[in-house]
Amino acid sequence: MKNLKPFSWLLLCILVSLLAACKGDDAKPKSKTEMISKNWKVRLVRVGNQVVYSNPAGSTPNSQNYDAYRLNFTSATAFTLIDINGNTTSGTWEFDENQNPKKITFSTGNPSEVNVETLSDESLIVTYTVTNPKTGSNEYRIELIPAQ
């Protein structure tokens, strides 16, 4: 029995050492820049309250075709946009302040600024307003997902 006591302490020390050596899943959360830096395609577009495009198409046919549209944040400061007509615009972009994704400002293109409603690894939702002298102000809401 006396020989069991040192063995128990030795076993306990080994177990504590093993537990201390095991590292938990210390995955560092991605920054907003890391989440947004990818190629995005359109899933849904609303102009005002009307859905003008959805992929896959909903019960109402798409009145505009956003299949070719791509917004590629190629780095922490550069982007390339392919619009619905296949025209390409490139430039720089930045969050409004301290990685806080409330707004993104683009150096070129129209719109030059968008509001960020949602940003995750799997979703980017932006809104902006276009003012037209004939039709007035229209709010656009574009839901983007990573392009495969």
C-alpha positions in Angstrom: 0.0 0.0 0.0 2.9 2.4 0.8 4.2 1.9 -2.7 0.9 3.0 -4.2 0.9 6.5 -2.8 4.0 7.7 -4.7 2.6 6.0 -7.8 -0.6 7.9 -7.4 1.2 11.2 -7.1 3.4 10.4 -10.1 0.2 9.6 -12.1 -1.5 12.8 -11.0 1.6 14.9 -12.0 1.7 13.3 -15.4 -2.0 13.9 -16.0 -1.7 17.5 -14.9 1.3 18.0 -17.2 -0.6 16.5 -20.1 -3.6 18.7 -19.5 -1.5 21.8 -19.2 0.3 20.9 -22.5 -2.9 20.5 -24.4 -3.8 23.7 -26.2 -7.4 24.7 -26.8 -8.7 25.9 -30.1 -7.3 29.4 -29.9 -8.3 30.4 -33.4 -8.0 34.1 -33.8 -11.1 35.7 -35.1 -10.8 37.1 -38.6 -10.6 40.8 -39.0 -13.2 42.6 -41.1 -10.6 43.2 -43.8 -9.8 39.4 -43.9 -13.6 38.6 -44.2 -14.2 41.0 -47.0 -11.0 40.3 -49.0 -12.5 37.9 -51.6 -14.5 37.8 -54.8 -18.2 38.4 -54.2 -21.2 37.7 -56.5 -24.8 38.9 -56.2 -27.5 36.8 -54.5 -30.3 39.4 -54.2 -30.9 43.0 -55.3 -33.7 45.2 -54.1 -34.5 48.7 -55.4 -36.8 50.2 -52.8 -39.1 47.4 -51.8 -38.9 45.6 -55.1 -36.7 42.6 -55.8 -35.1 43.2 -59.2 -32.8 40.2 -59.1 -32.4 37.0 -57.1 -30.1 34.0 -57.6 -31.6 31.5 -57.9 -34.5 33.3 -59.5 -37.6 33.6 -57.4 -41.2 33.4 -58.4 -41.0 36.8 -60.1 -38.6 36.9 -63.1 -35.5 39.0 -62.7 -36.0 42.4 -64.3 -32.2 43.0 -64.3 -29.4 40.5 -64.9 -26.6 40.6 -62.2 -25.1 37.2 -63.2 -21.8 38.8 -64.4 -21.5 41.2 -61.5 -18.5 40.6 -59.4 -17.0 42.7 -56.6 -13.5 41.5 -55.8 -11.7 43.0 -52.8 -8.3 41.8 -54.1 -6.4 43.1 -51.1 -6.8 45.2 -48.0 -6.9 48.3 -50.2 -7.6 47.3 -53.8 -10.8 46.2 -55.6 -12.0 45.3 -59.0 -15.7 45.6 -60.0 -17.3 43.9 -63.0 -20.7 45.5 -63.5 -23.8 44.0 -65.1 -22.7 45.1 -68.6 -19.2 43.5 -68.2 -17.4 46.8 -67.7 -14.5 46.6 -65.3 -13.6 49.3 -62.7 -10.5 49.1 -60.4 -9.3 51.3 -57.6 -8.8 51.4 -53.9 -11.2 51.0 -51.0 -11.3 51.6 -47.3 -13.5 51.2 -44.3 -14.7 54.5 -42.9 -12.7 54.3 -39.6 -10.6 51.9 -37.6 -11.8 48.7 -39.4 -15.4 49.6 -38.5 -17.4 48.4 -41.5 -20.2 51.0 -41.4 -19.2 52.4 -44.8 -16.8 51.6 -47.6 -15.4 54.4 -49.7 -14.3 53.6 -53.2 -11.7 55.7 -55.1 -13.4 55.1 -58.4 -16.8 54.0 -59.7 -20.4 54.8 -58.9 -21.5 54.7 -56.1 -18.3 56.0 -54.4 -19.6 55.0 -51.0 -21.8 52.2 -49.6 -23.2 51.5 -46.2 -22.4 48.0 -44.9 -25.4 46.4 -43.3 -23.8 42.9 -42.8 -20.3 41.5 -43.1 -19.4 37.9 -42.4 -17.3 35.2 -44.1 -20.4 34.2 -46.0 -22.4 37.4 -46.5 -21.9 41.0 -47.5 -24.9 43.3 -47.6 -24.5 46.9 -48.8 -27.0 49.7 -49.3 -26.7 53.0 -51.1 -29.0 55.6 -52.6 -29.1 56.8 -56.2 -30.7 60.0 -57.1 -32.2 60.4 -60.5 -33.8 63.6 -61.7 -36.6 61.7 -63.4 -37.3 59.0 -60.9 -36.2 60.6 -57.6 -34.1 58.7 -55.0 -33.9 54.9 -55.1 -32.3 52.9 -52.3 -30.4 49.8 -53.5 -29.8 46.9 -51.2 -27.4 44.3 -52.6 -26.8 41.0 -50.9 -23.5 39.4 -51.9 -22.1 35.9 -51.3 -18.6 34.5 -52.0 -18.2 33.6 -55.7 -17.0 30.1 -56.3 
